[in-house]
Structure formats: structure tokens, C-alpha cells
Amino acid sequence: MTWPDNPAGWLTPEEWQAVRLSLEVALRSVVFGLPPAVLVAWLLARHRFPGRALLDAFVHLPLVMPPVVVGWLLLVTFGIRGPVGSLLNDWFGIRLVFTTAGASLATATMSFPLIVRAVRLSLDSVDPGLEAAARTLGAGPLDRFVTLTLPLISPGILSGAITAFAAGLGEFGAVITFASNIPGRTQTLPLAIYAATQTPGGEATAAKLAAVSFVLAVLGLLLAEFAGRRMQVMLGRTPR
């Protein structure tokens, strides 16, 4: 796919590249983070097992830890000398550090708790009696989840995914620590704003990119709210 040189009219090709890369990284982070987030939310909401509280705390760590620390932990783990990164590099030739895929991993790590919380809240609102009735009718765990639970929690999944996408557009600390600030490869919109503020005379560029970031964030939050309410109406619920 080829992108126009100056699609927004007032954005330079380099600035548009940062916007496009932000959208790509945020989308990748949601696509790859959504399935495990739904699974973790289901485990936390529907099962009691040793270490459940520890897993819950671990999942939500990115919400309370400095993003730079999260990026450093990713660097230690997935760097080419890290325990996971070295295996990926030696066995499969996959290198995540300082790449677009690495920026997506850092963004997914930071937005993962947002999806888990949204899906878990939706699971808590599902009437357990419906699942119990399906069980008595012979439906297995997987069948109950796919045909009953999953459609009922779809508003939470959708709103969580959109919120995570909007949050991913603004991720900075974890991305710059793990993936660096490489134009055309890892320089997302927040990193481009940071680079502009460090450049003499770059205030106008920073303000322009900040405006784009603000608009995208507001649109993402409004879309998440609208999508969640629309899905509730489709399921016959009254939006709160």
C-alpha cells in the first residue's frame, strides 16, 4: 500500500509517517493483546485458584508502575541478550527490540490491563444463572463461553479494545525505552512530539502533532462510549 505524500494538507510526509505508525502500532497491540486479555479476564472472574490474587496484581502492574520501568523490564526480557529475546533471535531470527513489532509489544503491555478490566466488568454483569441453565442443558464449558458468555460480554470487549487503542496512541515511556525513537520504524506520534520539543524552532511542529494526538484520543474515547452503548442496545439492555 502506498500512502500519499501529504494527505492531511498541513502535515509533512515525516509527520504523517509518525501518525500512520502510531495507528499501526496501536492496532497491532490490540489485535495481539485482545485474545489473551479476554482469557485472563475470564480466569480472574470465573475461577478461584492458588495465586489468583498474585496474577491479578501482576496483570495490573502496568497501571501503577512507571512506563519507563515497564519498558526496561521488556528490554531485559526481550532484548537480544534477554532470556526470551535471545531464544527468539537465535531460533527464529525474530528481533523485537528497536523494531515496530517491539513498539507494538510495549504498547500492548501497557494497554493490556485496560482490556482485562473492561472484559472483567462485563463478565461480572452476566447473570450466573444463565450459564448454570446452559450447563444443565448439557452445554460444555467451551460451548457455554462461545455461544452465551462471549456475546453477552461483547460490549465490554469492544469498548475495552477501543479504549486500549486510544491509549496506545499516546504511549511514550515504554516505547522509547524498549523500542527507542527511530523515525519511520518506532517513532510514534508521542515520540515525534518529544523529538520536536528537543529541536530548536520545533514548537510549531510539536503543537501541530499535539493537536492531532488530542483529536485522535477524543475520537477514540467517544467511539468506545458509543460502541459500548450500541452493543448494549443490540443485546436488549438499557445503557447506563
N, C-alpha and C positions, 0 to 999 in steps of 0.2 A: 504494500500500500504506500502510495506517495502522498505526502502532506503538502499543502500549499505553503508558499514561502512566507506569506504574511496574512493568515486567514482572519485575524481579528482587526486588521487595518492599522491599529496603533501598537501592535506587538511586533517586535523584531523576530526574525527566524530563531535566534537563540532563546528569546523569551518564550516563544511559542513551544519550543522544544522542551523547556522546563515544565510548562503546563501539561503538555502531552505526556511527558514522562511521569509526572505526578499522577495523572489519571490512570496510566498503565500500571504503575506500582500499586496504587490503592486498589485497583480492580483485581490484580493478581493476589494481593494479600487477602481479599475477601473470598475469592474463589477457592484458594487453597486452605484458608483458615476456617471456612464455614462448616464443612463436614466434621472435623474433629471437635469444633466448638459445640455443635449440636450433640455429639456423642458425650462429651464431658458434662454438658448441662443435664442430659438425661440421667447419667450416672449419679450426679450430685442430687438431683431432685427425686429420683425414684428408688435409690438403693442406699442401704446402710452397710458399711463395711469398714474394717480397721483402716485407719489412715484417711478416712473421708475428710475430716477437718483439715488435715495437712494438705491434701490435694486441693481443697477449696482455697486455702491460703496461698498455695503455690500458683494457682491459676490467676488469682487477683493481685499478685505481686507487681506486675507492670503498672497497675493503677496507683501504687503508693511509692514505688521506687523511682529515683531519678532516671529519666530515659537514657542518659549517658551511661549509667551503671548497667542498664539492660543491654545497651549496645556493646559495652565492654565484655559482659558475660557471653554474648553471642560471638564476639571476636575470639575469646578464649576457647569457646566450644567448637565453633565452626570455622575458625581460621585454618590455614593450611598446615599449621602445626598443632591444632587442637585435636582432641580425641575423636570427634566426629568429622571435622573438616579434613583431617589427614586421610581418613578412610575414604571419604567421598572423592578426594583428589587422586589418591593412589589407585583405587579400584575402579572408579567410574570416570575419572577425568573431570569431575564436577568441582568447580571452584565458586564459592558463594561470596567470599569477602571481596569488596571493591567491585561488585557487579550489580547489574539491575536486579538479578534474582536475589542477591543479598539485601538490597534495599527493600524488596518485597518481603523478605523474611523478617527483617527488623520491623517493618510496618505491621505485618501480621501478628508479630509477638505483642506489640503494644496495643493493638485493637482487639486481640483475642478475648480479653475479659469482657469487653462491651457486648460481644455477641453472646457469650455464655450467660451473662446477667439477663439479657433480653429474652433469650430462649428459656432460661430457668423460671423467670417470672410467668411466662406463658404456660409452662408446664404446671406451675403451682395453681394456675387458674382453671386447669382442666379437672372436671369432676371425676374423682377416682371411681365412682360408681359406674361410669360408662365403660371404663377399662375392665372393671370386675364383671360387668354383664357380658362383655365380649369374651372374657375368659371362660365364663360358664357355658357359653355357646360353642366352645371348642377352638377359639382363635388362639394361636400361639403368640409368644412374645413379639416376634418379628412382624407377624401379621397384624397384631394389635397396634404396633407402633406405626406401620406404614399406612394402614387403612383408616385408623382412628386418631391416634395421637398426633401424627405428623400434620394432617390437615388442620387440626384444631390449634396447633401452635404456629401455624404458618404466618400469622400476623407478627408474632414476636420474632420469628426468623427473618422475615423481610425487613422489619424496622431495625432490627439489630444489624443486619448486613449493610443497610444503607447508612446507618449511623457510624458503623465501623469504616465504611468507605469514606465518609466525610471526615472522620477523624484521621484516617490515613493520609488524606491530602495535606494535613498540617503537621505530620510527624517530622521532627527535626533531630532531636538528640540521639536517638538510637540509630537513625540512618547515617548521620555524619560520623558517628563513632565506628560503626561496623562497615559501612559501605563507602565512606569518605565523600568528598564533594567533587565529583568528576563530571564536567559538562558533557551532556549527551549520553551519559551512562548512569550516573547516580545523582546528578544534580536535579533534585525535585524542586518544586516551587518554593518551599521554605528555605532550602539551601541557596537557591538563586537570590532570594531576598537578602539573606545573610551576606552573600558574596557582594551584592550591590552596595550594602551598607559599609563594606570594607574597602570600597573603591572610591577614590576621590571624584566627586561630582555624580555619584551614583544614587543620590537621594531621589531623583525623579523616577529612576528605574525601580527602586525599592518601593516607592509609593504606588506605582502602577501595578506591580506584581502583588503588593499587599491588597490592593483593591480587587484584583482577580481572585485572590485567595479568600477574601471576605465574601464575595459573591458566591463562590463555589460552596463554601461552608454553609451559608444561609440556605442556599438551594437544597443542599443535602439534608439539612435538618428538616426543612419544610416537606421535602419529599418523603422522608422517613415517617413524619407525623401523618401525612396524607395517606401513604400506603398502608400504614397500620390501621387507620380508621376505615379505609376502604375494604380491607380484608375482613375486619370485624363485621362490617355490614353484610358482606357476601356470605359470612358464616351465620348470619342471623342474630348477631349480637348488637347491643346498643353501645356505641362508643362512649367512653367516659369523658 
